[in-house]
Structures are given as structure tokens and as C-alpha cells.
Amino acid sequence: MPTISNYTCTRIESLYRQNLHPAQTFKLLKEEDLKVSFATVTRIIRKLKLTGSTKKGTSTGRPRKLNAEARAFIEDQMRKDDETTSCAIQKKLARHGVVVHPSTVRRSRKQQGWTLQRTRYCQLIRDANKVKRLEFAQKVLETGDTFDNVIFTDECSVSPEQLRRTCYRKVGEPARRKPKPKHPLKLHVWAGISRQGGTKICIFEGIMATELYCDILKSHLVPFINLKLPNHRFIQDNDPKHTSRAANSFFEENAINWWPTLPESPDLNLIENLWHELKYCLETKVKPQSKQELIDGIKKFWRKKVDATKCARYIDHVLHKAIPAVVELRGAATKY
């Protein structure tokens, strides 16, 4: 049944009140360039004779399968466990005397605003460490610390076979298979950043032991400190090789001012965001197929992309977003 505008419907009613014949009404509407069929005109006039109005009456329709109490029960179950399935909820409803199909549960759940998405993860933080994080964030805000002399360091692992999780294909054509080795090559990258820019980047293979870690700091961190930040604060994560006795002895011998790092706080070590940018660049632009291409891609990214301006932007991100979020969440994990 075609839909007509409210104006057309009102115009038909007005002509009907003037005691015009349906044919005359249809002719006048056509002259006024109002698109409506003669059958629609007669139908509306017939409704006017029966009800005296063109307004739609209240339609009862089919009764809801789920009453307000059942819908509230579904909402409560989703609040308690956002991973629960429609079948699980359907079985619980059945035990309460409400027998419906799981599709009815899914439809009601969707109407209440629940949608399916990929699970988002965050750092697991124990209550004791939440207190430490909150105290640290409050102190930074109270003192107005700008991290001008802080060097943020970390390492990450990259692989030349890292591909995007999704890709497009032409409808009707077979999907392109992308080769993936059973045991892909993996390289490790260590670096540090500060408001003065980045340190030299170190690319290595194998397991990082304490001795290797100290050698990397000696060749990549110490020269950066002597050249740009003699008065510094050094941040690293709490990996055992970073906090071992040998590492502490190395810090003392080389005058490295290690600023004790908060446990379970990757969201406050801003270099983690830089690693994400590096991996995204390798996946989408470099797309290395060999070890040398991977090494060249890492070095090119560090040489062309990482400068004092970019480093300062990441530091400001932690200062103005992550740290206030830690205070707001009382030390809990943030989305940063």
C-alpha cells in the first residue's frame, strides 16, 4: 500500500467536508499535482464516513512474549555476566516459567542496547598496586611534574610475518591465501624516548639476559645520557633482569638514576604506544618478507618518524590523559 503525505490526507478530508464526489476530489488532487490513486481517495473517504477522522487508531497487535519483568531479568543477567549466551538466559527464564526461543532473548537483548563486540583487555592490577598507582598519579598532578628529564625505555618483539587480521576480496573470486611459516622469525627491539628525542635503537635476537641488557644500556643509553640528559630519571619495567643485582650494580657504576617503576602499569610507560605505531607501520607499509627487510623497516621508522616532537606528544598524552584517568579510576587500569 503506497504511503501518502499528511498534507494529501488532510486535503482529501477538506474536499470531503465540502461534499465533493470522490471522482471530483481525485480530479482536483491531480490538478494540484498531488500523487495519489483513485483507490486511495475512496479508501480514505470510506474511513472518514466510518470514523470521522483519518488518524490511525491505536493498534493492539500481537502481545509481547516477554513482559517487563522478563526483560528486566535479561538486563540483570547481562549486567552480572556480559559473556552469557542467549541459550543460558533462555534456560534460566524457563526455570521461572517463561518459555521462549533463544532468538526472542537475542531480540530483546538487542532492543535493550546490548551489542556483540570483540573483548577488550586491560592490565590486571591488584588492589595493593592500585593504591600505589593512585598515589603516584596524585603526586604528579600536585607537583606539576612535566617529565622533562625522564627517559622511558622498553623492549618489544616484531616478526616479518605479522599480517593484518582482515583484508578485502572481490565477490565471486576466491580468497587469496597468504603464506605464513610454522616457526616465524622474531626480532627484539630495545629503545628509549624522552623530550630530547629517542635513544639509539638496538635490534637483537634470542633471549635477553641480564648481561645482554647491561651491554645494551652501556652502548645505547649511557651515551644518550652523557650527551643530552646528565640530570635524568630512568624508567623501565619490572622485569627480573631489569631489577637484578647485576643491573643495580651497573646503574650505580654508570650513574644511571633509576626511577622505581610502578608495578602493573604499562599504561604509564608511554613507549608502549610507540611500539604499537611501529608494528602498525611494519604491517601496513613495510610488509617485510625477510629478516633484512624487517631490520631496514625498523631502522627507517626510527630514523624518520621518531623525533623530539613525536616523543613530547606521547609524553603529553600520558600527562594529560593517562594520569588523570588513573586518579579518576582510583588506580584501576585505564583505556590508555
N, C-alpha and C positions, 0 to 999 in steps of 0.2 A: 504494500500500500504506500503510494508516494506521500511524502511529508509536505504540508503546505505551511506557509508562514502565518504568524499570528495576525498580521495585518490583513491577509487574504481572508482568513477565517472571520475576522471582525467585519470586513467589508460585505461578506455574504450575509452575515447576520443583519447588518444595516439594511441591505436591499430586501431581505425577507420581511423586516419590520415595515417596509413600505408597500407590502402586499404585491410584490412583483412575482410573476411566474418564474419557475426555475429556469426556463429557456431564456427569458428576458434577462435574468440575473447572469447567466452564463455568457450571453452576448455582451453585456456591459463590462464584465470582467475581462473578456477578450479584447474589447476596445481599449481598456485601461492597461493592456499588456501584462495582465496577471495570469501566470501559467497555472491553470487548474482544469481538470477534466469535468465534463458534464456529470459523470457518475459521482465525483466527489462533491459537486454542488448539491445534487439531490440527496446524497448521504448526510451532509451537514444540515440541510433543511429538514430532513426527516428527524434528525436528532433534536433540532430546535422545537419541532412540534411535540416531541415526546417529553423532553426535559426542560425546555425553555432556555437552554444555555448550551454553548459549545465547549465549555470547560470539561476536562476529563474528570470523571468521577473517581473516587477512591477505590482502588482495586485490592482485594484481599490477597489474591494469588495463593500459591502453594504455601502451606505453613513451613516454617523453618524446621529442619531436622534437629538442630542444636539450639536449645534455649539459652537464655542469658547465663544461667548457672553453668552449663556445659562449656560455653565459650570462655567463661572466667576460669574454669578448671584447666582448659588448654593453655590459657595465658600463664597461669600459675606453674604448670608443668614446664613450660618453656623458660620461665624465669629461673626455676630451680636447676634445670639442665638444658642448656642451649644445644646439646648434641642429641637429644632424644628424638626418636623417629615417630612418624605418624602411626605406624603399627603399634608401637609401645603405648602411645596415648590412647589408641582405639581400644586396646585390651583393658586399660585402666578404666576407661569410660564404660565398657561392658560390665565390669565388676560393680559399677554404680548404677547399672540398669539402663544405660544409654547405649543402644546398639546401632552403630553406624559403620559405614565403609571407611577405610583409611583415606580415600580420596576426599571424603567430606571433612575429615580432620585437616587435611592439607589445605583445602579451600578456605576453611575457617581461619586457619593459622595465617594464611596469606592475607586475608581480609583484615586481620589484626596487626598487620605490618611486619610480620616475620618473613625474612628472605634468606635464601641459602647463599653462603659465600665461602671462600677458602679461609681456613683457620689462620688467624694472625697470632704469631707468637711473640713473646717478650721474655726478658731475662727473669729467671726465678730468683726472687730476693727474699731472704729470711728476715724475720721481724727485727732481729738484733741489727742487721745491716741497714734496714730501713731507717732506724734511728740515726745511724752514722751518716747516711746519705742526707737526711733532713738537716742535721747539724751542720754538715759541710755546706750545703746549699744556702742555708740561712746566713752562715758566716761570710760567704762570698758576696751575698747581696748587702749585708750590713757594712762590710768593709769597702765595698765598691771595687773589688779586685777585677782587673781587666785582663789578666793573664798575659801581660806584655812580655814577661820573661819566661814563660812556660814552654817547654818542648814536649809535645805529645808524640810518643813512639809506640809502634806495634808492628807485628808481622802478620802476613796473610798468605794463603795458598791460592795459586791460579793454575789453570790447565788449558792447553790449546784446544781441547775437545769440548769446552763448555759452549753449548749452543743455546739459543733461545728456546723456551719451553713451548712456544706457539709459533706457527707460521701459516701462511695462506696457500691455498691450492685452487686451481681452476676447477669449477664444477664440471664433472664429466671426464676429467683427466685423473689418472692415478696419482696418489700422493708420492712425492719424491722421498726416497729413503736417504737418510744422511748417515754416513759411516761413523761408528763410534767404537773405539778399541775396548777390549775387555779390561786391560790394565793401562789406563791413560797416563801420560807423562804429567808430573806435577812439579811445579817450581814454587819456591817460597820467596817472599819479598819482605824486607825489613826497611823501614824508613821512619823519619820523624819530621814534624812540621811545627812551626811557630810563627809569630807575627813577622819575623825576619825572613820567612820563606822556609823551604824544605831542606833537609839534610841530603847528603848523597844517598842514593838508593842502593841497597845490597840485594842481589839475586843469588840464591843458592839452592842446592838440592840436599836431600837427606834430612836426617833428624837434627834439630838444633840442640846441642848440649851446652852446658854452662861455658865450656872453653870456647866453643864457636861463638857464643853470644858475646863474650868479653872481647874476642877478636873483632867482631863486627862493630862494637861500640868504640873500640880503640881506633879503628880505621875510618869510621863514618861519623860517629857522634863527637868524639873529643876534638877533632879539627874544627867542626862547626861551632862548638862551644868556645874554643880559643879565639876564633875569628869574629864571631858575631854576638855571643851571649855569655861573657865571663860570669856575670851575675845572673844565674839561671835557676829554674826549678825543672827537674826532670821527672816526667810521668811515664810509667809503664804499667802493664797489667800485673796481676799477682801470680803469674806462672811460677812454679817452683824453681826453675832455672834462673828466673829473674831475681828472686829473693834469696838465693842460696848464699852460703858463707863466702864462697869464692867471688860471687858477684858483688857482695857488700864490700869485700876487701878491694876489689877493682874500683868501686866507686870512691873509696877513701883515698886510694893511691893516685887517682886521676882527678881528684877534687870535683867529682860529679855530685851535685846536690839533689839526691833522690827525694822527691816529694812523695811520701807514703800514699799509695793509691787506694781509693775506696774499693772494697770487695764487691763483686757482683754489680759492677757499674759500667758496662760497655757504652751506655748512652751518654756518659760524661767524658768518654775518650773520643774526641771528635774525629780522629784519624780513621775510625771505623767507617764514617761516611765517605771519606776519600777512597777507601778500598772499594766501596760499592761503586763509586764513579769509575774507578779503574777497570773493574770487572765488566761493567756495562759497556765501556769503550772497547774492550777486547772482544766482547760478544757481538757487538753491533757494527763496529767499524773495521777493526783489525782482522778479526776472524782468522787467527793464525792456524796453520796446518802443520807446522813443525816447531821444534824447540827454538831454533834461531829466530823464526818469525815471532814467537811469543816473547822472547827476550827483547828483540828490537821494538816490539809494540809497547812493552812496559817502559823501556827507556825513553821512547819517543813521547809517551804520555807524560812521564815525569818531567821531561825537559821542556815540553811546550805548554803543558797545562798547569803545572804546579808552580805558582809564584807567590810572592808575599801577599798579593791582593786576594787570591783564592784562599790561602791559609787564614788570613784575617777574617774572611767571610765565614769560614767554618767555625772559627773561634767565637765570633759574634753570635753565631747560631746557638752554640752551647750556652753562652752567657745570657742571651735574651729570650731563649725558648726552653731549652732543656732544664736549666737550673730553676727558673720559676715554676716549671711543671713539676719538678721534684718536690718543691715546697708545697704546691697546691695539692699534690697526691700524698703528702705526708711521708715521703721517702719511697713510695712504691715505684714500679717500673713505668717509664714514660713511653710514648709512641716514637720518641726520637732515638 
